[in-house]
Amino acid sequence: MRAARLSLPCLFATVVAGAPVAAAQAAPPAKPVKVDPRVNAAVVLKSGIKSADFVARGMAYRGLQFDKDREGAKKLLEDGTTDPQWVVRAGVAQGFYAMNDARWRKVVHDALAMPVLSPLEVLPALDEVADKDQLSLLFEVLGDKEHEQHDKLVSALLRRDRPHLIAVFVQGLGSKDALVAQSLLKGVTRLSPVLQVKVLEGIAKAHAANDAVTKALLEVAAASHEKLPTTYLNLVKTKDAALLDKVTVMRARHGDRAVAKAMVALCLRLKDKDQLAALQALRPIAGKDDAVALKPILDQGPSHETLFQVYELLARAGDRSMQKEAENLAESTDVDVRATGVFYLGWVGGAGRIGDMHRYLQDGIPAVRIAAARVLGYIASHISVGPLKEGIELEKDERVRMEMVRALAAIRHKDAYQALMFFTREKDPELRRVVVRALADSGDAVVRQGLQNALNDNDPRIRSEAVRGFILSDVAKAVDVWKRAIRWLPPGVVLDLTREMTKTMEGFIELALADGGKDDNAVAVREEALVALHLLPESEIRILFKLLEQTQEEDLKIRILRALLDLDKTKVAVAVKSTALQSSPRARMAAIRMLGKLKGDKEAQEFLVRFLDEPDERIRIAAALTLWGG
């Protein structure tokens, strides 16, 4: 024991004395071994397959495409096809597709054909699938005898302006499978000329000689109001003469001046009701030469309606050569032609005929009263306000009342606006719309109560006119009105207003983007607002960045980031990295996936490596998948 105790100090002295020698002889420290972050990422992805988090599990299955053990990875993917959660099976399908395994088709096909799943949930799984594969799968599903699912699938395709929509319709309409072609032909009539005019043009160009497609395009145009473009009809090349006539008339009705000469020839060739319809369609595009070219119709013994249309076109074009004939018509014992003479003489006579027109408002023939009202609307003198208001109150014929209201609405005077206020609650919705449109155009404070009343109208078109009126005359009030209107605005309104009031609409588009998405109509308004934003190229990026800072809504934030990536990848890089660091889990995950698009950005790569150690499993797996380039 003593010997042992004595040996401890000696041992300590020996160690101390020998320390410098040992230090001198020790090997240099080993250099730290650099571990490839993708090795850690692979471990994260593999472990994620057993995750209780559906989204994380789906991404992990997708990451199996990078596993060196191809057969083992495919076996795991096969096991994943029975997972009850679609978000997991979507990852399985994407993994199969990346490995060129045809089983991806069955996974997606079965999901699209299942009534329990909305195609809106399934379609995003095709976003990174090659065009030809995506199209063949969609046609395969549409070829199934699942008619209810067909409608749901087409509706889902049309819900958003998807990048391959033109190809879906162009190729599908030419399919040898009648069920595919039939489903998409019905879908053509549901295309929006507001958001999808390029799709309509693509269809018309590819199927210019397909009469069934042409009829569907005509149906779209017939349901469109006159401000919407119908350029797709310009591409039609049907051999059916009667169908081509309908196309020409529809183009004229929508204001296409390129068909004016063709319309004149059509008016000279057609007879009876078809001729009358063509003359009415020609009215908004006819020039003086066009009107004069129609005079041969007068030698054909036309009906009194056709006679009126020809004289109206001549008068509107400023042709004064028919005054003597018009006087004879106005004094004729044939009551059916008197209106023609009254209209022509009043139009070419102008203000000098106002007194005559006031008297004709009390004529016993309805057509004469209509003619007088049209002339007074053209002259638009404030001295006609009293006679027109009195005439509207006494008139029993609805057609005549409409013309009188239009005439009153054409008079830009405070007296006319005050008179119109009495007619905001008429039974005829078209009449109310004319009234509210005129009140909106006035911009006068006196009409705001009328606009307020119109906001409670049961017709959304009329409420839209009132919204427009508040934007024109009371922007402060319009903000609150607009927020409520987003829930019911009809298609086309946002684009129409943006074209009309570009700068003024910037803030309202921001509101439509920020407040939209809360129901089906608000989603449609948001889509239209995103399209309208392209009409503001100088402000588009600024507005998107502003919304990105303000919005707490995940979907909108993600869509804005994606839009900005397409517009200016350099400017949006900071926003993507900021969102990846601090936001809601879903937005962070989407931003992390976008970091992979910031090629050459070292900081983005550092973030991805850092995220591999995050406690949130979704974040870890999203970073791992992005590091591998998936």
C-alpha positions in Angstrom: 0.0 0.0 0.0 2.8 2.4 0.9 4.6 1.6 -2.3 1.5 2.3 -4.3 0.9 5.6 -2.6 4.5 6.6 -3.3 4.2 5.7 -6.9 1.4 8.2 -7.7 3.5 11.4 -7.3 6.3 9.7 -9.2 3.9 8.8 -12.0 2.5 12.4 -12.1 6.1 13.8 -12.3 6.9 11.4 -15.1 3.8 12.4 -17.0 4.5 16.1 -16.5 8.1 15.8 -17.4 7.3 13.7 -20.5 4.5 16.0 -21.7 6.6 18.3 -23.9 8.2 15.3 -25.6 4.8 13.7 -26.2 3.4 17.0 -27.6 6.4 17.4 -29.8 5.9 13.9 -31.2 2.0 14.0 -31.6 0.6 13.8 -35.1 -1.1 17.0 -36.6 -4.9 17.2 -36.1 -6.9 15.6 -38.8 -8.7 17.9 -41.3 -12.5 17.9 -40.8 -14.2 15.7 -43.3 -16.7 17.5 -45.5 -20.0 15.7 -45.6 -22.0 16.2 -48.8 -25.3 17.8 -47.6 -27.1 15.6 -50.1 -26.1 12.6 -48.0 -27.9 14.0 -45.0 -30.8 15.0 -47.3 -31.1 11.4 -48.5 -31.4 10.1 -45.0 -34.1 12.7 -44.2 -36.0 11.7 -47.3 -35.8 8.0 -46.6 -36.9 8.4 -43.0 -39.8 10.6 -44.1 -41.6 7.6 -45.8 -42.8 6.5 -42.3 -43.9 10.1 -41.3 -47.3 10.6 -39.7 -47.5 13.9 -41.6 -49.3 13.2 -45.0 -47.6 16.1 -46.8 -44.2 15.2 -45.6 -44.8 11.5 -46.5 -45.9 12.5 -50.0 -42.7 14.5 -50.6 -40.5 11.7 -49.2 -42.1 9.2 -51.6 -41.3 11.7 -54.4 -37.7 11.8 -53.2 -37.3 8.1 -53.8 -36.5 9.0 -57.4 -33.0 9.8 -56.2 -32.4 6.5 -54.4 -29.5 4.5 -55.8 -31.3 1.3 -55.1 -33.8 1.6 -58.0 -35.6 -1.7 -57.4 -35.9 -1.1 -53.7 -37.2 2.4 -54.3 -39.8 1.1 -56.8 -40.9 -1.5 -54.2 -41.5 1.3 -51.7 -43.4 3.3 -54.2 -45.6 0.3 -55.0 -46.4 0.0 -51.3 -47.3 3.7 -51.3 -50.0 3.3 -54.0 -52.3 1.9 -51.3 -52.0 4.9 -49.0 -55.5 6.3 -48.2 -54.3 9.9 -48.5 -54.2 11.4 -52.0 -51.4 13.9 -51.1 -49.3 10.8 -50.4 -50.3 9.0 -53.6 -49.6 12.2 -55.6 -46.0 12.0 -54.3 -45.9 8.3 -55.3 -47.1 9.1 -58.8 -44.5 11.9 -59.2 -41.8 9.4 -58.0 -42.9 6.8 -60.5 -43.0 9.3 -63.3 -39.4 10.6 -62.5 -38.3 7.0 -62.7 -40.0 6.4 -66.1 -42.3 3.9 -64.5 -45.7 3.7 -66.2 -47.5 3.0 -62.9 -47.8 6.8 -62.4 -50.6 6.8 -64.9 -52.7 4.3 -62.9 -52.3 6.3 -59.7 -53.4 9.6 -61.3 -56.1 8.0 -63.5 -57.8 6.3 -60.6 -57.7 9.5 -58.6 -59.3 11.5 -61.4 -62.0 8.8 -61.9 -62.9 8.6 -58.2 -66.1 10.5 -57.3 -64.8 11.1 -53.7 -62.0 13.3 -55.0 -62.3 16.6 -56.7 -60.2 16.9 -59.9 -59.1 20.2 -58.5 -57.1 18.3 -55.9 -55.6 15.9 -58.4 -54.6 18.1 -61.3 -51.6 19.7 -59.6 -49.9 16.3 -59.6 -49.7 16.8 -63.4 -48.0 20.2 -63.3 -44.5 18.8 -63.8 -45.5 16.0 -66.2 -44.5 16.4 -69.8 -47.2 17.9 -72.1 -47.7 14.7 -74.2 -48.0 12.5 -71.1 -50.4 14.9 -69.4 -52.6 15.2 -72.4 -52.7 11.4 -73.1 -53.7 10.8 -69.5 -56.5 13.4 -69.5 -57.9 11.9 -72.8 -57.7 8.5 -71.3 -59.9 9.6 -68.3 -62.3 11.5 -70.6 -62.6 8.3 -72.7 -63.9 6.4 -69.6 -67.7 6.1 -69.2 -67.7 8.3 -66.2 -69.9 11.1 -67.4 -70.3 13.0 -64.1 -66.5 12.9 -63.7 -66.1 14.2 -67.2 -68.0 17.4 -66.3 -66.1 17.8 -63.1 -62.7 17.3 -64.9 -63.6 19.8 -67.6 -64.8 22.3 -65.0 -61.6 21.9 -63.0 -59.5 22.4 -66.2 -61.4 25.7 -66.9 -61.2 26.9 -63.3 -57.8 28.3 -63.9 -55.9 29.3 -67.1 -53.7 26.2 -67.1 -50.6 26.3 -69.3 -51.6 23.4 -71.5 -55.3 24.2 -71.9 -54.9 25.1 -75.6 -53.4 21.7 -76.4 -56.0 19.9 -74.3 -58.8 21.4 -76.5 -57.0 21.4 -79.8 -55.9 17.8 -79.6 -59.0 16.6 -77.7 -61.5 18.0 -80.2 -59.7 16.1 -82.9 -59.6 12.8 -81.0 -60.9 9.7 -82.7 -62.6 8.8 -79.4 -66.0 10.3 -79.7 -66.5 10.5 -76.0 -63.3 12.7 -75.6 -64.3 15.0 -78.4 -67.9 15.3 -77.2 -66.8 16.1 -73.6 -64.4 18.9 -74.8 -66.9 20.2 -77.4 -69.3 20.8 -74.5 -66.4 22.4 -72.6 -65.8 24.9 -75.4 -69.1 26.7 -74.7 -68.0 27.1 -71.0 -64.7 28.8 -71.9 -64.4 32.3 -70.6 -63.9 35.0 -73.4 -62.6 37.1 -70.5 -59.8 34.9 -69.3 -59.4 32.3 -72.1 -59.6 34.2 -75.4 -56.2 32.7 -76.4 -57.6 29.2 -75.9 -60.6 30.1 -78.1 -58.3 31.4 -80.8 -56.2 28.3 -80.6 -59.3 26.1 -81.0 -60.6 28.2 -83.9 -57.3 28.1 -85.7 -56.9 24.3 -85.4 -60.5 23.5 -86.2 -61.4 26.3 -88.6 -63.4 23.9 -90.8 -65.1 21.9 -88.1 -68.7 23.1 -88.2 -69.6 21.6 -84.8 -66.7 23.6 -83.2 -67.8 26.8 -85.1 -71.3 26.5 -83.7 -69.8 26.2 -80.2 -67.7 29.3 -80.8 -70.8 31.1 -82.0 -72.5 30.1 -78.7 -69.7 31.6 -76.7 -69.9 34.9 -78.7 -73.7 35.0 -78.4 -73.4 34.9 -74.6 -70.7 37.6 -74.6 -71.5 41.2 -74.2 -70.3 43.5 -76.9 -67.1 44.7 -75.3 -65.5 41.3 -75.2 -63.1 40.3 -78.1 -64.4 37.8 -80.7 -61.1 37.5 -82.6 -61.6 33.7 -82.6 -64.4 34.0 -85.1 -62.1 35.7 -87.6 -60.3 32.3 -88.0 -63.4 30.3 -89.0 -63.3 28.8 -92.6 -66.5 26.8 -92.8 -67.8 25.7 -96.2 -71.4 26.0 -95.0 -72.6 29.3 -96.4 -75.4 29.7 -93.9 -73.1 29.1 -91.0 -70.5 31.5 -92.4 -73.3 34.1 -92.7 -74.0 33.7 -88.9 -70.3 34.1 -88.2 -70.2 37.3 -90.2 -73.3 38.7 -88.5 -71.9 37.8 -85.0 -68.6 39.6 -85.8 -70.5 42.7 -86.9 -72.6 42.6 -83.8 -69.4 42.7 -81.7 -68.1 45.7 -83.6 -65.7 44.1 -86.0 -65.4 46.7 -88.8 -63.4 44.4 -91.0 -66.7 42.6 -92.0 -68.5 45.8 -93.1 -68.3 45.2 -96.8 -69.2 41.5 -96.3 -72.2 42.6 -94.2 -73.4 44.9 -96.9 -73.3 42.1 -99.5 -75.1 39.9 -97.0 -77.8 42.5 -96.4 -78.4 42.8 -100.1 -78.5 39.0 -100.6 -80.6 37.9 -97.6 -84.4 38.2 -97.3 -87.1 38.7 -94.7 -86.1 38.1 -91.0 -82.5 37.2 -91.9 -82.0 40.4 -93.8 -83.5 42.5 -91.0 -81.2 40.8 -88.4 -78.2 41.5 -90.6 -79.2 45.2 -91.0 -79.5 45.5 -87.2 -76.0 43.9 -86.8 -74.5 46.2 -89.4 -75.6 49.4 -87.6 -72.7 49.8 -85.1 -70.0 49.4 -87.8 -71.5 50.9 -91.0 -69.9 53.9 -92.6 -71.4 56.3 -95.2 -70.4 54.2 -98.2 -71.8 51.1 -96.6 -75.1 52.8 -95.9 -75.4 54.2 -99.4 -74.7 50.8 -100.9 -77.8 49.5 -99.2 -80.2 51.7 -101.3 -81.0 48.9 -103.7 -83.0 47.3 -100.9 -85.5 50.2 -101.1 -86.4 49.0 -104.6 -87.2 45.5 -103.5 -90.5 46.5 -101.7 -89.1 45.8 -98.2 -91.2 45.3 -95.1 -91.7 48.4 -93.0 -89.2 47.1 -90.4 -86.5 46.7 -93.1 -87.4 50.0 -94.6 -86.8 51.7 -91.2 -83.4 50.0 -90.8 -82.1 51.2 -94.2 -83.3 54.8 -93.6 -81.8 54.6 -90.1 -78.4 53.5 -91.4 -78.5 56.3 -94.1 -79.4 58.9 -91.5 -76.7 57.8 -89.0 -74.2 57.9 -91.8 -75.1 61.5 -92.6 -76.7 60.9 -96.0 -79.2 63.7 -96.8 -80.3 62.5 -100.2 -83.5 60.9 -99.0 -85.3 63.9 -97.5 -88.0 64.2 -100.1 -88.8 60.5 -99.8 -88.7 60.8 -96.0 -91.3 63.6 -96.1 -93.6 61.5 -98.2 -93.2 58.6 -95.7 -93.9 60.9 -92.7 -97.1 62.1 -94.3 -98.2 58.8 -95.7 -101.6 57.3 -94.9 -99.7 54.0 -94.4 -99.1 54.2 -90.6 -96.4 51.5 -90.7 -94.0 53.7 -92.7 -94.6 57.0 -90.9 -92.0 56.2 -88.3 -89.3 55.8 -90.9 -89.9 59.4 -92.3 -90.1 60.9 -88.8 -86.8 59.3 -87.8 -84.9 60.3 -90.9 -86.1 63.9 -90.9 -85.5 64.3 -87.2 -82.0 62.8 -87.4 -80.7 64.8 -90.3 -82.6 67.9 -89.2 -81.0 68.0 -85.7 -81.9 70.6 -83.1 -84.3 72.3 -85.6 -86.6 69.4 -85.3 -86.8 69.1 -81.5 -90.3 70.7 -81.3 -91.6 68.2 -83.9 -90.1 65.3 -82.0 -91.7 66.4 -78.7 -95.1 66.4 -80.4 -94.4 63.0 -82.0 -93.8 61.6 -78.5 -97.6 61.8 -78.1 -98.3 60.2 -81.5 -100.8 57.3 -81.5 -98.4 55.0 -83.3 -95.9 53.3 -81.1 -93.2 53.1 -83.8 -93.5 56.9 -84.3 -93.0 57.5 -80.6 -89.9 55.2 -80.7 -88.5 57.1 -83.7 -89.0 60.4 -81.9 -87.3 59.2 -78.8 -84.3 57.9 -80.7 -83.9 61.3 -82.4 -84.2 63.1 -79.1 -81.5 60.9 -77.6 -79.2 61.7 -80.5 -79.8 65.5 -80.2 -79.4 65.2 -76.4 -80.8 68.6 -75.4 -81.7 69.4 -71.8 -84.9 71.0 -73.0 -86.2 67.5 -73.9 -86.0 66.3 -70.3 -89.5 67.3 -69.3 -91.3 65.9 -72.4 -89.3 62.6 -72.1 -90.0 62.2 -68.3 -93.7 62.9 -68.9 -93.7 60.5 -71.8 -92.1 57.7 -69.7 -94.6 58.1 -66.9 -97.6 57.9 -69.2 -96.3 55.3 -71.7 -97.8 51.8 -71.5 -95.8 50.1 -74.3 -92.6 48.7 -72.8 -90.6 49.0 -76.0 -91.5 52.7 -76.3 -90.6 53.3 -72.6 -87.2 51.7 -73.1 -86.4 54.1 -76.0 -87.6 57.1 -74.0 -85.4 56.1 -71.1 -82.4 55.6 -73.4 -83.0 59.1 -74.8 -83.2 60.6 -71.3 -80.0 58.7 -70.3 -78.2 60.2 -73.3 -78.8 63.8 -72.1 -75.8 64.8 -70.0 -77.5 67.3 -67.7 -78.3 67.5 -64.0 -82.0 67.8 -64.8 -81.8 64.5 -66.7 -80.0 62.8 -63.9 -82.6 63.9 -61.4 -85.4 62.7 -63.7 -83.7 59.3 -64.1 -83.7 58.8 -60.3 -87.4 58.2 -60.5 -86.8 55.1 -62.6 -84.2 53.1 -60.7 -86.9 50.7 -59.4 -88.6 49.8 -62.7 -89.6 46.1 -63.3 -87.6 45.7 -66.6 -84.0 44.9 -65.6 -82.6 46.1 -68.9 -84.4 49.5 -68.4 -82.9 49.7 -64.9 -79.5 48.9 -66.2 -79.7 51.8 -68.8 -80.8 54.2 -66.0 -78.0 53.1 -63.6 -75.4 53.3 -66.3 -76.4 56.8 -67.1 -76.3 57.8 -63.4 -72.9 56.2 -63.1 -71.5 58.1 -66.1 -72.7 61.4 -64.6 -70.2 61.5 -61.8 -72.6 63.9 -60.1 -73.1 63.8 -56.3 -76.9 64.2 -56.8 -77.1 60.6 -58.2 -75.5 58.7 -55.3 -78.7 57.8 -53.6 -79.8 56.2 -56.9 -76.6 54.3 -57.1 -77.0 53.2 -53.5 -80.5 51.9 -54.3 -79.0 50.0 -57.3 -76.6 48.2 -55.1 -79.6 46.3 -53.7 -80.8 45.3 -57.1 -81.4 41.6 -57.7 -79.5 41.7 -61.0 -75.7 41.6 -60.6 -75.2 43.5 -63.9 -77.1 46.4 -62.5 -75.2 46.3 -59.2 -72.0 46.3 -61.2 -73.1 49.5 -62.9 -73.6 51.1 -59.5 -70.1 49.9 -58.4 -68.7 51.6 -61.5 -70.6 54.7 -60.6 -69.1 54.9 -57.1 -65.6 54.4 -58.5 -66.2 57.3 -60.9 -67.7 59.7 -58.4 -66.9 58.7 -54.8 -63.7 56.6 -54.5 -63.8 56.6 -50.7 -67.2 55.0 -50.6 -66.3 52.8 -53.6 -63.7 50.9 -51.5 -66.3 49.5 -49.1 -68.7 48.9 -52.0 -66.0 47.0 -53.9 -65.1 44.8 -51.0 -68.7 43.6 -50.8 -69.1 43.3 -54.6 -66.2 40.9 -54.9 -68.6 38.2 -53.7 -70.9 38.6 -56.7 -69.2 40.5 -59.5 -70.1 38.9 -62.9 -67.3 37.8 -65.3 -65.6 40.6 -67.3 -66.4 43.5 -65.0 -62.9 43.7 -63.5 -61.2 43.7 -66.9 -63.7 46.1 -68.4 -63.2 48.6 -65.5 -59.4 48.2 -65.8 -59.4 49.0 -69.5 -61.6 52.0 -68.9 -59.9 53.4 -65.7 -56.4 52.0 -65.7 -54.7 54.0 -63.0 -57.8 54.4 -60.8 -58.3 50.6 -60.8 -54.8 49.8 -59.3 -56.1 49.9 -55.7 -59.3 48.0 -56.5 -57.3 45.2 -58.2 -55.2 45.0 -55.0 -58.4 44.5 -53.0 -59.7 41.9 -55.4 -56.4 40.0 -55.0 -56.3 40.4 -51.2 -60.0 39.8 -50.4 -60.7 37.1 -53.1 -60.6 33.4 -52.6 -63.2 33.1 -49.9 -65.9 31.5 -52.1 -66.3 30.4 -55.7 -67.1 33.8 -57.1 -64.3 35.5 -55.3 -61.9 32.9 -56.7 -63.1 33.8 -60.2 -62.7 37.5 -59.5 -59.2 36.9 -58.2 -58.3 35.0 -61.4 -59.6 37.9 -63.4 -57.8 40.4 -61.3 -54.5 38.6 -61.9 -55.2 38.9 -65.7 -56.2 42.6 -65.3 -52.9 43.1 -63.5 -51.1 42.5 -66.8 -52.9 45.6 -68.2 -50.8 47.6 -65.6 -47.2 46.6 -66.7 -45.6 49.5 -65.0 -47.3 48.7 -61.7 -47.6 44.9 -61.8 -44.4 44.0 -59.9 -44.9 46.8 -57.4 -48.4 45.7 -56.6 -47.4 42.1 -56.3 -44.6 43.0 -53.8 -47.0 45.2 -51.8 -49.5 42.4 -51.6 -46.8 39.9 -50.6 -45.9 42.1 -47.6 -49.5 42.6 -46.5 -51.2 39.3 -47.1 -51.4 36.5 -44.4 -53.2 34.2 -46.8 -51.0 31.2 -47.7 -52.5 30.5 -51.2 -52.1 34.1 -52.3 -48.6 34.5 -50.9 -47.5 31.4 -52.8 -49.1 32.5 -56.1 -47.5 35.9 -55.8 -44.1 34.4 -55.2 -44.5 32.2 -58.3 -45.7 35.1 -60.4 -42.8 37.3 -59.3 -40.3 34.4 -60.1 -41.6 34.5 -63.7 -41.4 38.3 -63.9 -38.2 39.1 -62.1 -36.2 36.3 -60.5 -33.5 38.7 -59.2 -35.8 41.0 -57.4 -37.9 38.3 -55.8 -34.9 36.3 -54.5 -34.9 38.2 -51.2 -38.6 37.7 -50.7 -38.4 34.0 -51.4 -35.6 33.6 -48.9 -37.4 35.7 -46.3 -40.6 33.6 -46.7 -38.6 30.4 -46.4 -37.2 31.7 -43.1 -40.3 33.1 -41.5 -43.9 32.5 -42.5 -46.6 30.0 -42.1 -45.4 26.3 -42.5 -47.1 25.9 -45.9 -45.8 29.2 -47.3 -42.3 28.3 -45.9 -42.4 24.9 -47.6 -43.5 26.4 -50.9 -40.7 29.0 -50.7 -38.1 26.4 -49.9 -39.1 24.5 -53.0 -38.6 27.8 -55.0 -35.1 28.2 -53.6 -34.1 25.5 -56.0 -34.9 27.9 -58.9 -32.4 30.5 -57.6 -29.5 28.9 -59.4 -26.1 30.2 -58.3 -27.4 31.8 -55.1 -25.0 30.6 -52.4 -27.2 31.9 -49.6 -30.1 29.9 -50.9 -28.0 26.8 -50.8 -26.9 27.5 -47.3 -30.5 27.9 -46.2 -31.4 24.5 -47.6 -28.5 22.9 -45.7 -29.6 24.7 -42.5 -33.2 23.6 -43.0 -32.2 19.9 -42.8 -31.9 20.4 -39.1 -35.3 22.1 -38.6 -37.7 20.5 -36.0 -40.6 20.7 -38.5 -40.5 17.5 -40.6 -42.2 19.1 -43.6 -39.5 21.7 -43.7 -36.7 19.2 -43.4 -38.1 17.0 -46.2 -38.9 20.0 -48.5 -35.3 21.2 -48.1 -34.0 17.7 -48.7 -36.0 17.2 -51.8 -35.0 20.7 -53.1 -31.3 19.9 -52.5 -31.6 16.9 -54.7 -33.3 18.9 -57.4 -36.7 17.3 -57.2 
